[in-house]
């Protein structure tokens, strides 16, 4: 039990996927914190939604609770140390890229809202959705430094000028041809 707990905590702190772009430590921490807090809120509001009287809200509440448990297993495995397969789920989650987590969190947060649009459902899934958006922003990577942006902008400006010159040369020919075609149609 002790070894499983330390393995789960270690796995939750490391980012083992080399295809993820570098992100600041506070971005990673904020995404995990939003996901964890959102999952806890979604779990409790999912129970509240399940108590409602409509069958679609029952399904929405069950989905919301299942999504909350899954997000807790992904982002905060040390909250579920009593479950035997937590380490495997945590390793699976850490091997996902940021865009995959973003896609999973945003889509899974929208589905219960579509089934039962209420304040409890929206409140419960909002933090999970925001965490998905945060993971999406992390997937974009860091912003380039000033020198790199200036260099890229200058090359794009020269390419744009070349394109405009080419369009002006060919554009005049196209306009003249269209005028001739219109004149021949009138005759």
N, C-alpha and C positions, 0 to 999 in steps of 0.2 A: 504494500500500500504506500509506503513512504517513497520507494523508488518511482512508482507510477506518478505520484504527486509531483516529485521534483522533475521528472521527465516532461510532464504536461506543462509545468510552469516554464521550463527551459524552452520547450517548443513554442510556447506562446510569445516568447520574447524575441525570437530570432526570425528573420525574414530569409527563408531558404530559397526563394525563387530568384534566380539570377536575371530573369527577363524583366523584373520589375525595375522601373527607373528609380534613381536615387531620390529619396524624399527626406525632408527634414525630420528630426526625431519628434518634434512637436506635432507634425502632421500625422505621423503614424500613431502617436499617443492619442491625438484628438479623434482620429477615426475609430480606434478601439474603444475609447471612452464613450463616444456617441453611440456606437453599436451596442455596447454593453448596457448603457442606461436606457437606450431605446428598446432593447430586448426585454428588460425588466418591466418597463412601462407597458410594452405591448403584451406581456404575459398577464399582467393584472387587468388591463383593459380588455383583453381577450376573454377573460372570465366574465367580465361585466357584459360584454356583447353576447356571449353565449347564453346568459340568463334571459335575454330578450325573448319576445314571443314569436318571431317570424322564423321559418325554417332557413331562409337564406342567411339570416344573421347567425343562426346556429353554425352553419357551414363556415361563414366568415370568421366567427369567433374561434372555432376549432383551428382553422387555417392560421389565424393570427397567433394563437398559442403555439402551434407547431413551428411556425417561422421564428417566433421568439426563442424557443428552445434550441432550434438549429443555430441561430445567430449567437446565442450564449455558448454553445459548444464550439463554434468557430472562433469567437473573439475572446472568450473568457473561460478557458477550459478548467481552470482551477476552481470555478464555481460548481463544477459537476464532477468532482473527483470520485464520487461513489460509483459512478458508471464505469464499467470495465473498458469500454471501447473509446474513451475520451482521447487517449493518446493518438489513436489512428485517425480520428476525426480532426484533431488538432493539426496533425502532420498534413493531412489532405488539405485543410484550409490554408496552411502556410505555403503550400505549393501552388496555390492559385495566384494568378496575376491580379493586379489591382483592377483592371478593367473587367475581369470575370466576377470579382466580388461586387463591383459597382453594378454590373448588370443584374446579378442575382438579388442584391438588396433592393434595388429600385423596383424591379418587376414584382418581386415577392411582396413589397410593401403596397403596391397599387392594387393587387388582386383582391385582398379582403375589403378594401375601400369600395371597389366596384360591386362587390356582393352585398354589402351592408353599409351604406353611406351614413354614418352617424358621427357624433362628436367623439365617442369613445374609440371608434375604429380609426378615425383620422388622427387623434392624439396618440394612439398606440403605435401607429405605423409611420408617423412623421419623422421621428428620430432615426428610424431604420432607413427611411428614404434619404434623409439628409446625410447619413453616414455613407450610403451608396453614392450620392453625389460627391462627397468628399473623396471617396476612393476613386471615382472617375477623374477628379481633378488631380489626384496623385498619379494616376495613370498617364496623364499628359506630360509629366516630368517637370523638372525645374526650369525656370525661366533662364534664358541665355544671358550672359553678361553684356554690358553696354557695348563693348568693342565688337563683339560678334553680331549684335543686332544692327549696328551702324554699317558693318561690312555687308551684311545680307541685304539691308535696305538699299545700299548704293548699287549693288549688282541687280537688284530687282528694278530700280529706277532706270538703269541703262537698258535692261531688257524691255521695259515698258515703252521707252522712247523708240527703240527699234521696231516694236510691234505697231506703234502709232504711225511711224513713218511708212511702214509696209501697208498698213490699212489705208492711209491717205493715197498712196500710189495706186493700189488696186481698187480702192473704193470709188475713185473718180471714174475709172473704166467701167465699173459695174453700174454706176448711176447713168453713164452715157448709154450703155447697152440697154438698160431698162427703158430709158426715154425713147430710144429708137424702136424698141418692141411695142411700146404703147402707141407711138405714132403710126406704126405699120398696122396695128389693130384698128385704128380709127379709119384708116383708108379703106 
